Structures are given as structure tokens and as C-alpha cells.
Amino acid sequence: MATPQLVSTATQTFSTILPSGSISAFLGTPPATLKDYYIASYFLFRFGMKTDPIHGSPVSPKRPPPEAYVSETNGPAIIVSMIASIVVMLLITSIRLGIRLFNRGLMMGLDDLFIIPGIILAVAWPALQICAVVYGGAGKHMYDVTYEEYSYFKLYANVDKLLFFLAVGFIKLSICFFNRRLTSITSKPWRIFNNCFIAALVAYILLALFWCIFQCNPPYAGWNIIRVAKELKHKPQCISDNVVGSGLSVIHALMDFGLLSVPLIVLWKVQMNWMTKARLFFVFSIGGMSAIGSVVRQVEQERLKGDILFNFVPLQNWTLIDLTFGVVAASLPILSAFIPKSWKSAIGSKKSTQPSNGYFKKSGHAKLQSGRDGRIGKGSGTESDITRTDVIELTYQDKKDLGWDNVSDDTREVAGSLEIVGGSHQARTTTWVGQAK
């Protein structure tokens, strides 16, 4: 039975009868449970109001009259899109890692290692969005959401914000390590550039971690609204969500365009059949969808105003596009395998004559022959069982002719990724194999 009590909240002390129900009430109506009461107190505290929480908290928009009320939700559409994204990200990354682990000619690289935490965090984001729909009322109008649902949504939203920025940070690290592998044997400035970019990405991940966790003082004020209502006697000092989100998003978008430009610049300087170059530009430009998503996501974040749980769907969709295409971009060499074979025949590429025992590996060093015109070998077209490898032909020389002991570790790493393709062991053509190590 409910009994009169002196209740101290973050706003002031009231002599009231605490609600004792078990089913949470809708926002804007009198609270039905003890949790409802403290969540209503949080809303009043947040809006600077000093009325008794037992009468409920204001909500915008207000519930329409019964004759004008229409029940609508974006929840099912959100769940479908999140499941589709999870399937795509897991499928692409599983194929990529499967090629690494089970192809005898390939080995795991740093780009493969960093995609693992990236994909875990990336999949966790839509998974929590599904939880926000099921338990947090995401996709509903504010007047159709209960007090307890809103508290769960607030928690999931803050956790998801942290997961998103950490995920894109690790995905970018994977792409940057691939870029370093791609450019490390072309020139020293590229190696310095990629190393500096890696350092910047590490700093970005640490900034996102610190900024999201310690956005408020005390830190729990950004995560536990019931505790805020129970314990705090003054309004917590918090950095605005727009400041944190916009700051990290702008850096994220700029880094997206920086990472995307590296392989495009390298390919532009390589002499190859223009149709081959167009195909490769198309594959790498798929990563541009992530960059576009990061920009539009920022625009949608600025446009988000009232009725947040219902109107945040465009922001959520562009965030999902940003995240999904980021994961796909990190596995671009795999995508090359799915380019239709008709493209290959259209450019008149010729299949290499394979030895009876298929591909064979030979220890050696690939020497790039580059001139002032940026020419690196010549275009080629060949295809392995899974991964398209027709990118750049290189000239092969035996390691004893080059003084292998004096070669840098990065050059050894890239040289180890080159497979000799030809009709005999005297073949002199090597082929760049995606991200192979």
C-alpha cells in the first residue's frame, strides 16, 4: 500500500504519496511506478521546473485527442534495416577473414586484425538499436512512450554513440593499414603519411572514448537518469550532445575523405587499361558511400528537433549507411571478386596460363619500376578462385640479386604478398593480390 513520505529529488523535497504500481505510465501522464516518479523528476529537473513529479512531466508533442489519435511506429522498419545491415557486415567480413585463414597463399595482416574489433563494435551498434525498439520505444511518438521505455532509450542511445565512434575508428585503422601496405613500396612520403594517419586515428579513438564517457560531471549523469533524480541536488554539468556528436562527426567525415583519396591517387598514377582503371575506381569509390553517409548524418543530426524517438529515423538510417559501407570499404579487395566476368571480357583481358599445380610461391622481392610519369608496370587481368587479382603487374627479381637482408620490414611484408603467375617456373610476372600479406 502506498504511504505518505517525504521524498527528496533533484528538484526539491515534496510531501507526497509515492506511486506503487507495476506498469509504467505514458510520458506526460502521472507516474504509475516508483521509477516513473524519479524519471518524471529528471524531466522536471532538466527543464528547470519545480512542480511536484507526482503530477507527471511535460512531453512534446502532446497526445492528440482520442478522435484524432492514430497509432504509428517506425519500429518494424528499423528492426528490418538493422538485421539486414548485420547480415551484410558479418558476411563480407567473414569472407574476408576466411580468405585470409584458409588460403594457403595469404596470411593475416594488421589490417585484418583491426577489422575484428571494428566488426564486433559495428554489429553491436544495430543490435542495440533493435533493443532500443523493443525495450526503449524507439520509432514511436513521444506520447506513446512510457517513462521506463524512455530511460532505456536514453541508456541505449548513449552507449550506441560510444560504440559508433569506436567502431568507425577501428575500421579506419584497418583501412589505413591496408593503404600503408598498398603504398609502402612506392615512396617514403606515403609511408610517413600513413603512419601519421594511424597516430591520428589512435588519438581519435581515445578522444571518443574519453569524451563520451566523461561528457557529464558526474559521469553517470549521462547514463542513469534515475540516479540523477535520486542523488543530485544541482543540475549536472554536461557538454552538449550536439557539441560532442558534431565534433567527433566532423573529424570522422574528414578522415573518411582522406582515407578514400589514398588508393584513388595511387591508381590514378598507375598505367593500365582505362576500363580496368574504371572498374577499380568503381570498387574503391564504394567506400565513398561511407564518406557521404558521414556528411549527411551530420546534417540530419543538426535538423533533429522535437519528437526525437519518432523523428530520429533519418539520422539513424544515415548512421547505418555510414557504418555498413565503412565495413564494406575495409574489405574492398573481396568486392572485386564479385565484379561480373563480363566486365573482364569487355576489356579484353587474357587469362594467364596456369601451371598444372596451380599457383606457386617463390621467395623473392618485387621491384617497382616507376618513372617520372608515375608508370608502375602495366595493366593485367587474372583471377584466382575467390579474389580478383588483376591490379598491377610487377617485375620479379630474385632476392639474392637485391640484397634481401637490407630490405625494410614493410617491403618484406608487401613482397610476401606477391604471387608468381605464369606457365612455368621461369615466369617473370607478379600480381598484386588485394590485401594479401
C-alpha positions as CSV (number, residue, x, y, z in Angstrom):
1,M,0.0,0.0,0.0
2,A,1.3,3.5,-0.8
3,T,2.1,5.6,2.2
4,P,2.8,9.3,2.6
5,Q,6.5,10.0,2.6
6,L,8.9,13.0,2.4
7,V,10.6,12.5,-1.0
8,S,13.8,14.2,-1.9
9,T,14.5,14.7,-5.6
10,A,16.9,16.7,-7.6
11,T,14.4,19.5,-7.7
12,Q,13.2,19.8,-4.1
13,T,11.5,18.0,-1.3
14,F,7.8,17.1,-1.5
15,S,5.4,15.6,0.9
16,T,3.6,13.1,-1.3
17,I,2.3,9.6,-1.8
18,L,4.7,7.6,-3.9
19,P,3.1,5.6,-6.8
20,S,3.2,1.8,-6.2
21,G,2.0,0.4,-9.5
22,S,3.9,-2.2,-11.6
23,I,3.2,-1.0,-15.1
24,S,4.9,2.2,-16.3
25,A,2.7,5.1,-17.4
26,F,3.0,7.2,-20.6
27,L,5.1,10.3,-20.7
28,G,3.1,13.4,-19.8
29,T,0.7,11.5,-17.5
30,P,1.0,11.0,-13.7
31,P,3.7,8.4,-12.9
32,A,2.4,4.9,-12.1
33,T,5.5,3.3,-10.6
34,L,8.4,4.5,-8.4
35,K,10.7,4.5,-11.4
36,D,8.2,6.7,-13.2
37,Y,8.3,9.1,-10.4
38,Y,12.0,9.6,-10.5
39,I,12.1,9.7,-14.3
40,A,9.4,12.5,-14.1
41,S,11.6,14.2,-11.6
42,Y,14.5,14.0,-14.0
43,F,12.4,15.7,-16.8
44,L,11.4,18.5,-14.4
45,F,14.9,18.9,-13.2
46,R,16.2,19.1,-16.8
47,F,13.6,21.7,-17.8
48,G,14.2,23.8,-14.7
49,M,10.7,23.2,-13.3
50,K,9.9,22.9,-9.6
51,T,6.5,21.3,-9.7
52,D,5.7,18.0,-7.9
53,P,6.7,15.0,-10.0
54,I,3.6,13.1,-8.9
55,H,1.6,15.1,-11.5
56,G,3.9,14.0,-14.3
57,S,6.3,15.7,-16.6
58,P,5.6,17.7,-19.8
59,V,6.1,16.0,-23.1
60,S,6.3,17.3,-26.6
61,P,4.3,16.8,-28.7
62,K,1.2,16.4,-26.6
63,R,-1.0,13.4,-27.0
64,P,-3.8,14.2,-29.6
65,P,-7.4,13.9,-28.6
66,P,-8.9,10.4,-29.0
67,E,-10.8,11.3,-32.2
68,A,-7.5,12.5,-33.8
69,Y,-5.2,9.9,-32.4
70,V,-3.5,7.5,-34.8
71,S,-1.1,4.8,-33.6
72,E,2.0,4.7,-35.7
73,T,5.6,3.4,-35.3
74,N,8.7,3.0,-37.3
75,G,9.9,0.2,-35.1
76,P,9.4,-2.8,-37.6
77,A,11.2,-0.9,-40.4
78,I,14.1,-0.1,-38.0
79,I,14.4,-3.8,-37.0
80,V,14.4,-5.0,-40.6
81,S,17.1,-2.5,-41.7
82,M,19.3,-3.3,-38.6
83,I,19.1,-7.1,-39.3
84,A,20.0,-6.6,-43.0
85,S,23.0,-4.5,-42.0
86,I,24.2,-7.0,-39.5
87,V,23.9,-9.8,-42.1
88,V,25.8,-7.8,-44.8
89,M,28.6,-6.7,-42.4
90,L,29.1,-10.2,-41.0
91,L,29.0,-11.8,-44.4
92,I,31.6,-9.5,-46.0
93,T,33.9,-9.7,-43.1
94,S,33.6,-13.4,-42.7
95,I,34.5,-13.9,-46.4
96,R,37.5,-11.6,-46.0
97,L,38.8,-13.3,-42.9
98,G,38.0,-16.8,-44.4
99,I,40.2,-16.0,-47.4
100,R,43.0,-14.9,-45.1
101,L,42.8,-18.0,-42.8
102,F,42.2,-20.8,-45.4
103,N,44.0,-19.6,-48.5
104,R,47.5,-21.1,-48.3
105,G,49.0,-18.2,-50.2
106,L,47.7,-15.5,-47.9
107,M,48.5,-14.5,-44.3
108,M,46.8,-12.3,-41.7
109,G,47.9,-8.7,-41.6
110,L,47.4,-5.8,-39.2
111,D,44.5,-4.6,-41.4
112,D,42.8,-8.0,-40.8
113,L,43.5,-7.9,-37.0
114,F,42.0,-4.4,-36.6
115,I,38.9,-5.2,-38.6
116,I,37.9,-7.8,-35.9
117,P,37.2,-5.3,-33.0
118,G,35.8,-3.0,-35.7
119,I,33.2,-5.5,-36.9
120,I,32.3,-6.5,-33.3
121,L,31.6,-2.9,-32.4
122,A,29.9,-2.3,-35.7
123,V,27.5,-5.2,-35.2
124,A,26.8,-4.2,-31.6
125,W,25.5,-0.8,-32.8
126,P,22.5,-2.1,-34.8
127,A,22.0,-4.8,-32.2
128,L,21.5,-2.1,-29.5
129,Q,19.2,-0.2,-31.9
130,I,17.0,-3.3,-32.0
131,C,17.0,-3.3,-28.2
132,A,16.0,0.4,-28.3
133,V,13.0,-0.5,-30.4
134,V,11.9,-3.5,-28.3
135,Y,12.6,-2.0,-24.8
136,G,13.1,1.7,-25.4
137,G,10.2,2.8,-27.6
138,A,12.4,3.8,-30.5
139,G,10.3,4.6,-33.6
140,K,7.2,5.8,-31.5
141,H,5.9,9.2,-30.9
142,M,6.9,10.6,-27.5
143,Y,3.4,10.5,-26.2
144,D,3.3,6.7,-26.9
145,V,6.4,6.0,-24.9
146,T,6.4,5.1,-21.2
147,Y,8.7,6.6,-18.6
148,E,10.6,3.3,-18.3
149,E,10.9,3.0,-22.1
150,Y,12.5,6.4,-22.3
151,S,15.0,5.6,-19.6
152,Y,16.1,2.5,-21.6
153,F,16.2,4.6,-24.8
154,K,18.4,7.2,-23.1
155,L,20.8,4.5,-21.9
156,Y,21.0,2.7,-25.3
157,A,21.4,6.0,-27.2
158,N,24.4,7.0,-25.1
159,V,26.1,3.5,-25.3
160,D,25.4,3.4,-29.1
161,K,27.1,6.8,-29.5
162,L,30.3,5.5,-27.9
163,L,30.1,2.2,-29.9
164,F,29.7,4.0,-33.2
165,F,32.7,6.3,-32.9
166,L,34.9,3.4,-31.6
167,A,33.7,1.2,-34.5
168,V,34.5,3.7,-37.2
169,G,37.8,4.4,-35.5
170,F,38.9,0.7,-35.7
171,I,37.5,0.3,-39.2
172,K,39.5,3.3,-40.3
173,L,42.6,1.8,-38.7
174,S,42.1,-1.4,-40.8
175,I,41.8,0.7,-44.0
176,C,44.8,2.8,-43.1
177,F,47.0,-0.3,-42.6
178,F,45.8,-1.6,-46.0
179,N,46.7,1.8,-47.5
180,R,50.1,1.5,-45.9
181,R,50.6,-1.9,-47.4
182,L,49.4,-0.6,-50.8
183,T,51.8,2.4,-50.9
184,S,54.8,1.3,-48.8
185,I,56.9,0.2,-51.8
186,T,56.1,3.3,-53.9
187,S,57.7,6.1,-51.9
188,K,58.8,7.1,-48.4
189,P,56.4,10.1,-48.1
190,W,53.4,7.7,-48.5
191,R,54.7,5.6,-45.6
192,I,55.2,8.7,-43.4
193,F,51.7,9.9,-44.3
194,N,50.1,6.6,-43.4
195,N,52.0,6.3,-40.1
196,C,50.9,9.9,-39.2
197,F,47.3,9.0,-40.1
198,I,47.5,5.9,-37.9
199,A,48.6,8.0,-35.0
200,A,45.8,10.5,-35.6
201,L,43.3,7.6,-35.6
202,V,44.6,6.3,-32.3
203,A,44.2,9.8,-30.9
204,Y,40.6,9.9,-32.3
205,I,39.6,6.6,-30.7
206,L,41.0,7.8,-27.3
207,L,39.2,11.2,-27.7
208,A,35.9,9.5,-28.5
209,L,36.3,7.1,-25.5
210,F,37.1,9.9,-23.1
211,W,34.6,12.4,-24.4
212,C,31.6,10.0,-24.5
213,I,32.3,8.5,-21.0
214,F,33.1,11.8,-19.3
215,Q,30.6,14.0,-21.1
216,C,28.9,14.9,-17.8
217,N,30.1,15.6,-14.3
218,P,29.5,13.3,-12.6
219,P,29.9,10.8,-15.4
220,Y,26.8,8.7,-14.5
221,A,24.6,11.8,-15.3
222,G,24.8,10.9,-18.9
223,W,23.8,7.3,-18.5
224,N,21.5,6.8,-15.4
225,I,18.7,9.4,-15.2
226,I,17.0,7.7,-12.2
227,R,20.2,8.1,-10.2
228,V,20.4,11.7,-11.3
229,A,16.9,12.4,-9.9
230,K,17.6,10.5,-6.7
231,E,21.1,11.8,-5.8
232,L,21.9,15.1,-7.4
233,K,20.9,18.4,-5.7
234,H,22.1,20.6,-8.6
235,K,22.0,20.3,-12.3
236,P,24.9,18.2,-13.7
237,Q,27.5,19.9,-15.9
238,C,27.3,18.3,-19.3
239,I,28.8,19.1,-22.6
240,S,26.0,19.4,-25.2
241,D,25.2,16.3,-27.2
242,N,25.4,18.5,-30.3
243,V,29.0,19.6,-29.4
244,V,30.2,16.1,-28.7
245,G,28.4,14.5,-31.7
246,S,29.2,17.2,-34.1
247,G,32.8,17.5,-33.1
248,L,33.5,13.8,-33.5
249,S,31.4,13.5,-36.6
250,V,33.3,16.3,-38.4
251,I,36.6,14.7,-37.7
252,H,35.2,11.3,-38.8
253,A,34.0,12.8,-42.1
254,L,37.3,14.5,-42.9
255,M,39.2,11.2,-42.2
256,D,36.8,9.3,-44.4
257,F,37.7,11.5,-47.4
258,G,41.4,11.3,-46.5
259,L,41.4,7.5,-46.4
260,L,39.4,7.3,-49.6
261,S,41.7,9.5,-51.6
262,V,44.8,7.4,-51.0
263,P,44.0,4.4,-53.2
264,L,42.4,6.6,-55.8
265,I,45.6,8.8,-56.1
266,V,47.7,5.7,-56.3
267,L,45.6,4.1,-59.0
268,W,45.4,7.4,-61.0
269,K,49.2,7.3,-61.4
270,V,49.3,3.7,-62.5
271,Q,49.4,3.0,-66.2
272,M,46.7,0.4,-67.1
273,N,43.8,-0.2,-69.5
274,W,41.3,2.5,-68.9
275,M,38.5,0.0,-68.5
276,T,40.4,-1.8,-65.8
277,K,41.1,1.5,-64.1
278,A,37.5,2.5,-64.3
279,R,36.5,-0.8,-62.7
280,L,39.0,-0.4,-59.8
281,F,37.8,3.2,-59.3
282,F,34.3,2.0,-59.1
283,V,35.2,-0.6,-56.5
284,F,37.2,1.8,-54.3
285,S,34.5,4.5,-54.7
286,I,32.1,2.3,-53.0
287,G,33.8,3.5,-49.9
288,G,32.7,6.9,-50.8
289,M,29.2,6.0,-49.6
290,S,30.6,5.9,-46.1
291,A,32.0,9.4,-46.5
292,I,28.7,10.7,-47.9
293,G,26.9,9.0,-45.1
294,S,29.1,10.7,-42.5
295,V,28.3,14.1,-44.1
296,V,24.5,13.6,-44.4
297,R,24.4,12.1,-40.9
298,Q,25.8,15.3,-39.6
299,V,23.2,17.4,-41.4
300,E,20.4,15.2,-40.1
301,Q,21.8,15.5,-36.6
302,E,21.5,19.3,-36.8
303,R,17.9,19.1,-38.1
304,L,16.7,16.8,-35.4
305,K,14.4,18.8,-33.1
306,G,11.2,17.6,-31.4
307,D,9.5,14.2,-31.0
308,I,13.0,12.6,-31.1
309,L,12.2,8.9,-30.8
310,F,10.0,9.2,-33.9
311,N,11.9,11.7,-36.0
312,F,15.4,10.3,-35.4
313,V,14.9,7.6,-38.1
314,P,16.6,9.6,-41.0
315,L,19.6,10.2,-38.7
316,Q,19.6,6.5,-37.7
317,N,19.4,5.4,-41.4
318,W,22.4,7.5,-42.5
319,T,24.4,6.4,-39.5
320,L,23.7,2.8,-40.5
321,I,24.8,3.6,-44.1
322,D,27.9,5.2,-42.8
323,L,28.8,2.2,-40.6
324,T,27.8,-0.5,-43.1
325,F,29.7,0.9,-46.1
326,G,32.6,1.6,-43.8
327,V,32.8,-2.1,-43.0
328,V,32.4,-2.9,-46.7
329,A,35.1,-0.4,-47.7
330,A,37.5,-2.1,-45.4
331,S,37.1,-5.3,-47.4
332,L,37.2,-3.8,-50.9
333,P,39.6,-6.4,-52.5
334,I,36.9,-9.0,-51.8
335,L,34.3,-6.9,-53.6
336,S,36.5,-7.1,-56.7
337,A,35.8,-10.8,-56.8
338,F,32.1,-10.1,-57.4
339,I,32.5,-7.8,-60.3
340,P,30.8,-9.5,-63.3
341,K,33.1,-11.5,-65.5
342,S,31.5,-9.7,-68.5
343,W,33.4,-6.6,-67.3
344,K,36.6,-8.6,-67.6
345,S,35.9,-9.9,-71.1
346,A,34.8,-6.4,-72.1
347,I,38.3,-5.0,-71.5
348,G,39.8,-7.9,-73.5
349,S,41.9,-9.2,-70.6
350,K,43.5,-12.6,-71.2
351,K,43.7,-15.4,-68.6
352,S,47.1,-16.4,-67.7
353,T,48.2,-20.0,-68.5
354,Q,48.2,-21.8,-65.2
355,P,50.8,-24.5,-64.4
356,S,49.5,-27.9,-63.7
357,N,49.7,-27.5,-60.0
358,G,48.1,-24.0,-60.0
359,Y,49.7,-21.1,-58.2
360,F,53.1,-21.4,-56.7
361,K,55.1,-19.1,-54.4
362,K,58.7,-18.2,-54.7
363,S,60.7,-16.3,-52.1
364,G,61.7,-13.0,-53.7
365,H,61.3,-9.3,-53.8
366,A,59.1,-7.3,-56.1
367,K,60.8,-4.3,-57.6
368,L,58.6,-1.4,-58.8
369,Q,59.8,0.2,-62.0
370,S,58.5,3.7,-61.7
371,G,59.4,6.8,-63.7
372,R,58.5,10.5,-63.7
373,D,55.3,9.8,-65.4
374,G,54.1,7.6,-62.4
375,R,54.2,4.4,-64.5
376,I,54.3,1.3,-62.5
377,G,54.4,-1.8,-64.7
378,K,51.4,-2.3,-66.9
379,G,47.8,-3.4,-66.6
380,S,46.9,-7.0,-66.3
381,G,43.9,-9.3,-65.7
382,T,43.9,-12.5,-63.8
383,E,41.6,-14.2,-61.4
384,S,42.1,-16.6,-58.5
385,D,39.5,-18.9,-57.2
386,I,37.9,-16.2,-55.0
387,T,39.7,-12.9,-55.2
388,R,40.3,-10.9,-58.3
389,T,44.0,-10.1,-58.6
390,D,44.3,-8.2,-61.8
391,V,45.6,-4.9,-60.5
392,I,49.2,-4.2,-61.2
393,E,51.9,-6.3,-62.8
394,L,55.3,-6.0,-61.2
395,T,58.8,-7.2,-62.3
396,Y,60.2,-10.1,-60.4
397,Q,63.8,-10.4,-59.2
398,D,65.4,-12.9,-57.0
399,K,66.2,-11.8,-53.5
400,K,69.9,-12.6,-53.9
401,D,70.2,-10.1,-56.7
402,L,68.8,-7.3,-54.4
403,G,70.4,-7.9,-51.1
404,W,67.3,-9.1,-49.2
405,D,68.9,-8.7,-45.8
406,N,68.9,-4.9,-46.3
407,V,65.2,-4.6,-47.2
408,S,62.8,-3.0,-44.8
409,D,60.2,-4.9,-42.9
410,D,57.3,-3.2,-44.8
411,T,58.9,-4.1,-48.1
412,R,59.3,-7.7,-47.0
413,E,55.6,-7.6,-45.9
414,V,54.4,-6.4,-49.3
415,A,56.8,-8.6,-51.3
416,G,55.4,-11.5,-49.5
417,S,52.0,-10.7,-50.9
418,L,53.1,-11.1,-54.5
419,E,52.3,-14.4,-56.2
420,I,54.0,-15.5,-59.4
421,V,51.6,-16.4,-62.2
422,G,52.7,-17.9,-65.4
423,G,53.1,-21.1,-67.5
424,S,56.4,-22.2,-65.9
425,H,58.8,-21.6,-63.0
426,Q,60.6,-19.1,-65.2
427,A,57.7,-16.7,-65.2
428,R,58.6,-13.1,-64.5
429,T,55.2,-11.6,-63.9
430,T,53.9,-11.0,-60.4
431,T,50.5,-9.8,-59.4
432,W,49.3,-7.5,-56.6
433,V,46.8,-9.5,-54.5
434,G,44.4,-7.2,-52.7
435,Q,45.4,-7.0,-49.1
436,A,47.5,-10.2,-49.1
437,K,50.5,-10.5,-46.8
